Amino acid sequence: MKASGKHTVVYTTFPDTRTARRIVNGLVARQLIACGSIFKIFSIYRWQGKIERSQEYGALIKTTRRKYRAVEKYIKEKHPYDVPEIICWDIAAGQADYLAWLSDAAG
């Protein structure tokens, strides 16, 4: 296990798998992220005074801390939601070989 601090996971949600794949693929193609894992979720949330329930797709996006702002900007520009969920967690530690790959793949 290696201490990190320079790596991060960004979480966001999408209305459908096509949008999720398009945006995550664009982030990888631009070397803003190393990879993204997309999965189906069911969300319950309050929006404009009403409780909403919907099938969505979540994505865990792995990148470096210095790329976060560019990742956030790209998601906001391409995302269909008025207020997309974009949350960032720093990676405190991880498997050394994986973190080295993450740094290399994210540029």
N, C-alpha and C positions, 0 to 999 in steps of 0.2 A: 504494500500500500504506500502510495506517495501523497504527500501533502500537496494540495493544489493552490487555489486562490486565483489562478489566471484562467480557469475554465468555468463555464456556466451552462445551465440548462434553462432554456426558454420554453414556457408552456403557452400554448394558444389553442383556440377552438375554431372550428369551421362548420359551415352549414351542411356540407356534403363532401364525399371522398374526392370528387373531381377537383374542387377548389383546394382542398388540403394537399393533394398530390401536386397540383400546378404550382402552388406557392412554395412548398417544401423543395420541390425539384428546382425551382428558380433560385432559391437560396443556396442549394448545393452547387448548381451550375456556376454561380457567381463567386464561389468559394467564401461565402459569408458564414457557412456552417459546415461541420464535418458530416452530419447526418441528422435525420429526423425520423422518429417512430410515430406512425399514425395509427389510431385505434378508435373504435366506435364507443360512444358514451351516451348516456341519457342525462340531460341537464334540466334542473329546476331552478328558476331564477325570477327575480322581479325586474320587469322592464316597463317603463312608462306607466307605473301605478298598478300593473296587473301581474299576477303570477303566471309565468310561462313554463311550458314543459316541451322539450323537443329532443329529437335524436340529433346528435352532432358528432363531429369527429375531433378528437383531441390530438395534439402533436407535442411530443417531447423533442426539442431541438437542441442539439449539442454544438457548442461553439466556444470561442475564447471570449473572455471578458471585454477585450478591446473591440470586438466586433458587435457587441450588443446594440449600440445605437443604430448601426447600419441595418442590422437584422430587424429591429423595431420599425425603422423607417420603411423598409421594403414591405413588411407585413402590412403596415397601415396603408401604404399606397395601393396594394393589390387586394386587400381584404374587402369583402362585400358588406360587412357589418359596419354600422355607424360608429360603434365603440367596441372594437375587437379586444378580447382578453389577451393581454400580453404580459406575462409574469416571468421574472427572472430569478433563479436561485444560483448562488455560487456553489461550485463543487468544492467541498472542504478537503476531500481526499478521494483517491481512486486507484485503480490498478495502473501501475506506472507505464506499461506498454500501451495501454489504451489511451491514457492521457497524452502520451507522446504522439500517437497516431492522430488524436483529436487536434492537437496543435498544428500538425503538419497538414492535415486535410482541410482545416478551416483557413489555412493560409497564414 
